[in-house]
């Protein structure tokens, strides 16, 4: 049999010649995934090992001068290595990354540095650390550097992230990034910054502090001292804190939040109580614009209404929102009927991080979890357990902490036929 050029070389030539961007990127992403292999049974190319085939693709990068082709090859390689770490460095990569670092295209430089991290390149690590720390660099480059460093769990990253809590344009990314590390200085750094955070950043900070027991204890102390207002603790955060399964923390939580397990009869009484609260507002019990603000505070992170909001839970626009009983039943007793697509899972990692969310995808390489505030992709090897819950992602107690008028405004807004100012 004629061996001929390796498949990476042939595919690269075809892709470079046709210049069909969408097809080119799809082909390269598939090719890169094939080269990495999924295990002993993964296909190999003309008897080559995965490392040899990847090296052939890297050699093509070394020879081509077409910037758009190089960029798409790198994109394909990046897509294939999602959540992978410590991939053997392909032959010639050290030479190639030096050349790519001089590219006039920012994406080419950043993606090649991200790949270099996966291959264990010190050059890439140092370059990305410098970019992240450089306040003079453009914000897109700094965010890309942060994402790349997070993808390989750079051990020195917490020390670089904490100063970013003082930079508004990077603060949210830094807060979410700190959740990936069990770092003893992080809780107090977040709590010191907390008064300066906007509503979205506060939500991210609370999610980070609720993600592991060593972070949750300082958070609970801040709640008890009112350094963090108790009204900022929403029902989904309460569930996350309970999932840490610490007796002392749970006792403090019940003192702060007042949680109790309720029977079906209790649920019916609670629904009736909120029905009376709504009726007490008279013929026009609420204000739609105020209700929209309450929706943004307690619902919008997970639900879409009138094309605005998150995608964790179902879109509410087409639901039976004009029916008061329907609204109250779903808010008060979200676990009565749970579609499989919205059942939550508790995911534990090797470094004692606890995540509550919907497992969107899992295989032998990665686990993808949709939490209330972000999508997280973890290497499968970092995950110790995944427990499917009998509970919905929507937590109970959603109306706890809201004033009666806020409740009326929210329900009134939910029942509107269209968006309000």
KOLSESE-807932 format. One record per residue (C-alpha): x, y, z. Coordinates in steps of 0.1 Angstrom, whole numbers, padded with zeros to 4 digits, always signed. Layout:
% residues N
XYZ...
***
This chain:
% residues 421
+0000+0000+0000+0013+0035-0009+0017+0053+0024+0018+0088+0009+0016+0119+0029+0000+0116+0063-0037+0125+0067-0029+0157+0086-0008+0170+0057-0034+0160+0031-0063+0175+0050-0044+0207+0057-0036+0211+0020-0072+0206+0010-0085+0230+0037-0059+0256+0028-0068+0254-0009-0106+0256-0007-0106+0285+0018-0142+0277+0029-0140+0290+0064-0168+0271+0081-0160+0238+0065-0123+0243+0071-0128+0249+0108-0151+0219+0112-0127+0196+0094-0098+0207+0115-0117+0204+0148-0126+0169+0138-0091+0160+0127-0076+0174+0159-0100+0154+0180-0091+0123+0160-0054+0129+0165-0058+0132+0203-0077+0099+0204-0103+0089+0230-0085+0058+0243-0070+0025+0231-0098+0020+0206-0095+0054+0190-0087+0053+0153-0051+0059+0142-0039+0073+0109-0019+0051+0086-0003+0033+0116+0009+0066+0131+0005+0073+0168-0016+0102+0179+0016+0121+0188+0031+0116+0154-0001+0127+0137-0003+0158+0158+0033+0166+0151+0025+0164+0113-0002+0190+0118+0022+0212+0138+0048+0209+0109+0021+0222+0086+0017+0252+0109+0054+0257+0106+0054+0258+0068+0022+0278+0059+0023+0316+0058-0015+0320+0053-0026+0338+0084-0063+0327+0081-0053+0291+0076-0030+0291+0106-0057+0307+0127-0082+0280+0117-0058+0252+0124-0052+0265+0158-0089+0270+0164-0095+0233+0155-0067+0221+0178-0081+0243+0206-0117+0229+0201-0104+0194+0203-0085+0200+0235-0114+0214+0255-0107+0207+0293-0076+0185+0285-0044+0191+0303-0008+0178+0300-0010+0166+0264+0024+0155+0252+0042+0183+0233+0042+0177+0196+0076+0176+0178+0086+0211+0165+0060+0229+0188+0087+0249+0206+0099+0264+0172+0063+0269+0160+0051+0288+0191+0080+0312+0188+0070+0320+0153+0033+0323+0161+0041+0346+0190+0053+0371+0164+0021+0369+0144+0003+0402+0137-0030+0385+0145-0040+0387+0182-0061+0355+0181-0033+0335+0166-0010+0346+0193-0034+0339+0221-0047+0306+0209-0012+0293+0203-0002+0303+0238-0032+0285+0252-0022+0254+0233+0013+0258+0246+0000+0257+0281-0017+0224+0274+0016+0211+0260+0035+0222+0291+0053+0252+0275+0070+0275+0300+0072+0302+0272+0034+0302+0269+0029+0302+0307+0052+0332+0312+0037+0351+0282+0001+0347+0294+0009+0356+0329+0025+0388+0316-0005+0396+0295-0029+0391+0324-0010+0413+0347-0004+0441+0322-0030+0468+0327-0019+0484+0294-0029+0453+0274-0064+0454+0258-0091+0438+0279-0099+0411+0253-0064+0398+0254-0063+0399+0292-0095+0379+0294-0083+0354+0269-0051+0350+0289-0071+0344+0320-0093+0318+0303-0062+0300+0291-0045+0300+0325-0077+0288+0341-0080+0259+0316-0048+0244+0329-0053+0253+0366-0022+0274+0368-0012+0271+0405+0000+0307+0407-0033+0321+0393-0050+0330+0426-0022+0354+0435-0028+0371+0401-0065+0371+0404-0069+0387+0438-0055+0421+0426-0080+0420+0397-0108+0424+0422-0099+0461+0421-0103+0463+0383-0140+0466+0373-0135+0453+0337-0119+0421+0349-0135+0417+0384-0163+0394+0374-0139+0370+0355-0115+0371+0385-0143+0362+0410-0155+0333+0389-0119+0321+0384-0112+0321+0421-0139+0294+0426-0116+0269+0408-0090+0270+0436-0089+0261+0473-0070+0292+0483-0070+0303+0519-0067+0340+0510-0097+0341+0487-0126+0343+0511-0114+0374+0529-0103+0390+0496-0139+0386+0482-0155+0398+0514-0133+0429+0515-0143+0437+0479-0180+0428+0484-0193+0464+0492-0179+0476+0459-0194+0449+0437-0224+0454+0415-0254+0430+0417-0240+0405+0391-0205+0405+0407-0220+0400+0442-0239+0370+0428-0207+0356+0414-0189+0362+0447-0216+0345+0467-0215+0315+0443-0177+0313+0447-0179+0315+0485-0206+0288+0486-0186+0264+0464-0165+0248+0491-0166+0245+0529-0134+0265+0535-0150+0294+0517-0185+0290+0532-0174+0294+0568-0161+0329+0564-0192+0337+0543-0215+0325+0572-0195+0346+0596-0201+0376+0574-0238+0369+0572-0242+0365+0609-0224+0399+0615-0244+0415+0587-0212+0424+0567-0231+0406+0539-0268+0414+0541-0290+0383+0548-0313+0394+0520-0285+0387+0495-0287+0350+0503-0311+0335+0477-0327+0301+0478-0303+0285+0453-0273+0296+0474-0290+0281+0504-0293+0248+0487-0256+0250+0476-0245+0256+0512-0267+0227+0524-0250+0205+0498-0217+0210+0516-0232+0187+0543-0215+0203+0573-0235+0201+0605-0223+0233+0621-0227+0253+0589-0262+0239+0583-0272+0249+0619-0259+0284+0613-0277+0285+0579-0310+0276+0595-0305+0304+0621-0299+0329+0593-0323+0316+0567-0349+0297+0587-0352+0266+0565-0375+0237+0573-0387+0207+0554-0423+0211+0544-0450+0185+0538-0475+0187+0509-0501+0202+0533-0476+0228+0543-0471+0237+0506-0508+0241+0501-0510+0264+0531-0480+0284+0518-0496+0288+0484-0528+0300+0500-0509+0325+0521-0492+0340+0491-0526+0341+0473-0539+0363+0501-0507+0385+0499-0514+0391+0462-0551+0397+0467-0543+0423+0494-0530+0446+0466-0565+0452+0452-0576+0455+0416-0541+0464+0405-0519+0446+0430-0485+0453+0414-0464+0474+0392-0449+0457+0361-0418+0478+0359-0409+0472+0396-0418+0435+0391-0393+0433+0362-0366+0445+0385-0376+0418+0411-0376+0392+0383-0340+0403+0373-0330+0398+0409-0345+0363+0417-0355+0347+0384-0336+0361+0354-0304+0343+0361-0320+0310+0351-0352+0318+0332-0359+0338+0300-0390+0359+0297-0397+0381+0267-0363+0372+0252-0344+0383+0283-0327+0360+0308-0308+0328+0313-0311+0294+0297-0307+0271+0328-0345+0267+0333-0373+0266+0308-0384+0298+0289-0414+0312+0307-0427+0333+0278-0451+0307+0265-0462+0292+0299-0495+0296+0316-0484+0328+0334-0518+0345+0336-0530+0318+0360-0522+0328+0396-0524+0292+0409-0500+0280+0381-0474+0307+0391-0477+0301+0428-0476+0263+0425-0444+0264+0404-0427+0289+0426-0436+0274+0460-0434+0237+0450-0409+0235+0421-0402+0198+0429-0438+0186+0423-0432+0179+0386-0396+0179+0374-0387+0173+0337-0355+0152+0334-0337+0180+0316-0340+0202+0347-0331+0177+0375-0300+0189+0394-0269+0170+0402-0243+0175+0429-0207+0172+0415-0178+0168+0438-0142+0174+0427-0108+0161+0440-0100+0194+0456-0133+0195+0477-0152+0218+0454-0190+0212+0454-0210+0222+0423-0248+0221+0420-0262+0222+0385-0274+0203+0355-0250+0179+0339-0252+0188+0302-0226+0164+0289-0202+0138+0302-0179+0112+0287-0146+0096+0296-0128+0129+0291-0149+0158+0304-0180+0167+0324-0200+0198+0315-0221+0213+0343-0246+0242+0339-0248+0260+0373-0271+0289+0381-0245+0314+0369-0221+0297+0344-0212+0267+0324-0182+0248+0338-0162+0222+0319-0141+0198+0341-0117+0171+0332-0134+0138+0341-0103+0129+0362-0110+0159+0385-0145+0146+0393-0149+0122+0422-0187+0118+0424-0218+0129+0405-0251+0124+0424-0284+0129+0405-0309+0147+0428-0346+0142+0430-0349+0180+0431-0353+0205+0404-0326+0231+0397-0352+0256+0408-0349+0259+0445-0376+0263+0471-0379+0294+0492-0375+0317+0462-0398+0343+0478-0381+0343+0512-0366+0377+0519-0389+0396+0496-0413+0422+0510-0450+0416+0503-0451+0444+0477-0421+0429+0459-0440+0396+0457-0471+0413+0443-0450+0432+0418-0432+0400+0407-0464+0380+0402-0480+0409+0384-0451+0412+0360-0450+0374+0354-0487+0376+0343-0482+0404+0317-0488+0395+0281-0458+0415+0269-0426+0432+0281-0428+0464+0302-0404+0493+0305
***
